[in-house]
Amino acid sequence: MNPPRLRLIVPALVVVLLASIVLAVTLGPADIAPMEVWQTIGHRLGLVAESPVGRLREAIIWELRLPRLLVAAATGAGLALCGAVLQALTRNPLADPYLLGLSSGASLGAVIFLLAGATLLMPLGAFLGAAAAMALTLLVTQLLGGVTPSRAILAGISISALAAAGTSLLIFWAVTADSYREILSWLMGSLGGVVWGEALPVLAGVTVLGGLLLISGRALDAFAFGETAAASLGVDVTRLRWLLLGGTALLTGILVSIGGAIGFVGLVVPHIVRLATGSRHRLLLPVSMLVGAIFMVWTDTAARSLFAPRELPVGILTALVGAPIFLLVLFRYRRIT
């Protein structure tokens, strides 16, 4: 694929993402047309004086479906971006927030704050949990003799299992029967019931932190040749590593605090994107965000539609799609040590 065509990928994916969100809003028991979606958005933004859409249909579009789909898009974009950044930092094609323990650590932190009654501080708890899981994963790899691709994954899986066990213990000990099902659904990954009060912080977090991670593309290209080569090219390796690790931990914490632990998006999407764009991160990162957003929009739509009126946790679908692709990645990189 030549460079001019590569430059068209981002605007084309933006169009596909917008079309996907509008089309997904129309899917469901209520018979909604795409034009009604645009009319509702225009009315709510003050671009249209009077909405021709009825109040009930406008509420379905604006209050129920649109914030959920925007959070789904933000979650997919954020997780895919974090996965691509972590794979570059660790030089490990199998790295992502789920396998390195960030998602499980964020879930544990969020549940601790939730059970303590600090529901509004769940994003803070999720960030602290993700940061602690990342620190423990790096510590274990150092104790094992230094960071290598296989050690990072093994350490991450161990920390993830430990955090998941802690989360399960807390739920078993403290959660009553009335809220057990709700929390369990959230832990499996669910975007049901998302409202604008939850959507806006997520959208802001992905916009700000995602923007900061995106500008690291050139430096991450230098990491592909090792830390010594990156330093010789003028990259402050230590400072950049901790900034990016902190950014991915914070972003993962924000996403997990709303949607729970949604696995495999950060692992699978960057690998699919590399097949089309190559490994240059200045293009890989934004395209991964857009593809991850589109993937999550349709995965979440399937989760709420396939077994209606019952809703399937979206984390189950991402695992069903991602696990087979993960096995293919394992076979492709089976020589990694």
Phi, psi and omega in degrees: 000127185276161185305317179303320178291325178298322181293342179274349185296312186298307179298326178294319180290328175299316178297316179297320180296312180298317179296322180296317180296314181296315180294321180294327177298328183283344185274130181149181182301322179283134181277097184243136179265152179303323180298326178294327177296311180295322178296320179294316179298315179299320179293315182292331179271001178082012180274339179237127185295312181232133181271128177283355180275138179297160184299318181296314181293323177295322178294321178298316182290308191277322186267330186258307191269317186296312179298323179296316181291324177294321177292321176300314179297316179295321180295313178298318180296315182294315181293319179296319178296314179300319179297315180296320180293315181295323178296324179287316182296319183268355186051041183232112182291351181259006183278141170195169183302331182285310184287333179273005174090356183297316183295316180293320177296319177296321178297317179298314179297319180295319180293322177300313179293324180296313181289337177279358179087004181263063184300321181292341181260014180303319176301323177294315178298320179295320178296314180299320178294318179294319180295319179295319179296319178297316180298317180294321179298315179294322179296316180296318179296324177293319179294332179280354176121009179120162184280121169228162181305313183291320180294321180297318180292315180297318177296317180297318179296320180295313179294322178298316179295320179296315179294320179296321177296318178298320178296314179298320179297316179298317180294315180299323186277325192245339187273134178277169185297328184294325184255358184297314183296319181296315180292321179297319178297320179296319181294330178281355180097101181213138178248015180293140176079010180292133178241173184299327179297333176268328184290319185298314177298323179294314179297320178294318180297316179293323180295312184287304183292321177298320177298319179293322179289327182297324184285359179271006186303315181296317180294323179292330174298323178293329180295338182299337181260008179102162184293324179296315179295321179296318179295323180292340178269007176095011180273128174282092192299310184297312181297315181295318181301312183289326176296316182288321176296318177296319179296317179292322178296317180295315181295318177299319179299317179298316183291318181292325181297337179261312189255357184080189183275102179255112189266164169077344180297313181292340179272312190283314188300311179302326179291320177296318182295322181300329179298332182261327188251344189085194189256004180288120190288339178297335175256323182300318185294307180294324179292322176299319178300313183291317179294319177298321179296314180297317180301314182288327177302313183281329176294316179292323176298319177295322182297324181270350186249329189299320184241030180306141008278356176281148183245132180269132175304132186295334179298332177292317180292319179297326177289320179297324178278318188282326184299313177300321179292324176299320178296321177296321178296319179300317179294323181294323184251030185293345180272356182294138177234000000 
